[in-house]
Amino acid sequence: MREAYHEIHRQERAKSGQRRTARTTRKSAKTGNAAVTIRQIGNEWARHWNAGVLDKVVAVYAPDAVYLPPHHEAIHGREAIRAYLRGPISHGASDLAFEVTYIRQAGDVAWDVGTYRVSVRLNDQTKKEDHGKYLTVWKRMNAKWLIAADAWSSDLPVSP
């Protein structure tokens, strides 16, 4: 009788271990999917930026997102971000490209770290290339990844 009891518990523990492995595998797949999805959204964001389609650029921000541009106070909320970004888009910042260094995920939050390059039109109508780094924090809301916080800074020295 004891042997049968121990055999049943051994089988239950073995099944339980298999379930944990399956859950871990599924979670790993979610992590990979988040990275792929976020990379794709980032590429689309740059494409929309370069095309000057502000509504599509702003659509990936959460309603309560914060935008942290250099040399400027924090901008809170999707509509305030829209108003702020209208300036750089209308001034001809173009040819934006991102290079993702890495994307990490913990549950419904992910962060995307990388570098960027963009052409900026100067007052004399010439263009200057800017390059720097960024950190974007994403949150999954209703099965959709949205930007919760977005910060970037140029690697170029501050202009006089």
C-alpha positions in Angstrom: 0.0 0.0 0.0 2.8 2.4 1.0 4.6 1.8 -2.3 1.4 2.6 -4.3 1.0 5.8 -2.3 4.6 6.9 -2.9 4.3 6.0 -6.6 1.2 8.1 -7.0 2.9 11.1 -5.3 6.0 10.6 -7.4 3.9 10.7 -10.6 2.0 13.8 -9.4 5.3 15.6 -8.6 6.6 14.6 -12.1 3.5 16.0 -13.7 3.7 19.1 -11.7 7.3 19.6 -12.8 6.3 19.1 -16.4 3.6 21.8 -16.0 6.1 24.3 -14.5 8.4 23.6 -17.5 5.6 24.2 -19.9 4.7 27.5 -18.1 8.3 28.7 -18.3 8.4 27.8 -22.0 5.2 29.8 -22.6 6.6 32.8 -20.6 9.8 32.7 -22.6 7.8 32.8 -25.9 5.9 35.8 -24.6 9.1 37.6 -23.9 10.4 36.9 -27.4 7.1 38.1 -28.8 7.3 41.3 -26.8 10.7 42.1 -28.2 9.6 41.4 -31.7 6.4 43.4 -31.3 8.2 46.4 -29.7 10.9 46.4 -32.3 8.2 46.4 -35.0 6.3 49.2 -33.3 9.5 51.2 -33.0 10.3 50.8 -36.7 6.7 51.9 -37.6 7.1 54.9 -35.2 10.2 56.0 -37.1 8.5 55.5 -40.5 5.5 57.6 -39.4 7.8 60.2 -37.9 9.7 60.5 -41.2 6.4 60.7 -43.1 5.2 63.5 -40.7 2.1 61.5 -39.6 1.8 62.8 -36.1 -1.4 60.9 -35.2 0.3 57.6 -35.9 3.4 58.6 -33.9 1.3 59.6 -30.9 -1.0 56.6 -31.1 1.6 54.3 -29.5 1.8 56.4 -26.3 -0.3 55.4 -23.3 -2.9 58.0 -22.3 -0.8 58.7 -19.2 2.6 58.5 -20.8 5.5 60.8 -20.0 7.9 62.2 -22.6 11.3 63.3 -21.4 13.1 65.3 -24.0 16.5 66.9 -23.2 16.7 70.4 -21.9 12.9 70.5 -21.4 10.5 69.8 -18.6 8.7 66.4 -18.5 5.6 66.3 -20.7 2.7 64.3 -19.3 -0.2 62.7 -21.2 -0.7 61.7 -24.8 -2.3 65.0 -25.9 0.4 67.1 -24.4 3.0 64.8 -26.1 1.1 65.4 -29.4 1.3 69.2 -28.9 5.0 69.0 -28.1 6.0 66.7 -31.0 4.1 68.9 -33.5 7.1 71.3 -33.3 9.9 69.0 -34.2 7.9 67.3 -36.9 6.9 70.6 -38.5 10.5 71.9 -38.4 11.7 69.0 -40.6 13.4 66.6 -38.3 13.7 63.6 -40.6 15.6 60.5 -41.6 15.1 59.1 -38.1 16.4 55.6 -37.5 16.7 53.5 -34.4 19.3 50.9 -33.5 18.0 48.7 -30.7 20.7 47.7 -28.2 18.3 45.4 -26.2 14.8 44.9 -25.1 14.0 43.4 -21.7 10.6 42.4 -20.2 9.2 41.7 -16.8 5.5 40.8 -17.0 3.5 43.6 -18.5 6.4 46.0 -18.5 9.3 46.1 -21.0 12.2 48.5 -21.7 13.9 49.3 -24.9 17.4 50.8 -24.9 19.2 51.9 -28.0 20.6 54.7 -30.2 19.1 57.0 -32.8 20.2 59.1 -35.7 18.1 61.9 -37.2 18.6 64.8 -39.6 17.7 68.2 -38.1 17.0 71.3 -40.2 18.8 74.3 -38.9 17.6 78.0 -39.1 19.6 78.5 -42.3 17.8 75.5 -43.9 20.9 73.3 -43.8 20.7 70.0 -42.2 22.7 68.6 -39.3 22.8 65.0 -38.2 22.1 64.4 -34.6 22.7 61.1 -32.8 22.3 59.9 -29.3 20.6 57.3 -27.1 17.1 56.5 -25.8 15.3 54.6 -23.2 11.6 53.7 -23.7 9.5 52.0 -21.1 6.5 50.0 -22.5 3.5 48.6 -20.8 1.1 46.1 -22.0 -2.5 47.4 -21.9 -5.4 45.3 -23.2 -3.0 43.0 -25.0 -1.3 46.0 -26.7 2.2 47.4 -26.0 2.1 51.2 -25.5 4.9 53.6 -24.5 4.6 54.6 -20.8 7.8 56.7 -20.6 10.1 57.9 -23.4 13.5 59.6 -22.8 16.3 60.5 -25.1 19.4 62.7 -25.3 21.8 63.7 -27.9 25.5 62.7 -27.9 26.4 66.1 -29.5 27.6 69.0 -27.4 25.0 71.7 -26.6 24.9 74.4 -29.3 25.8 77.9 -28.2 
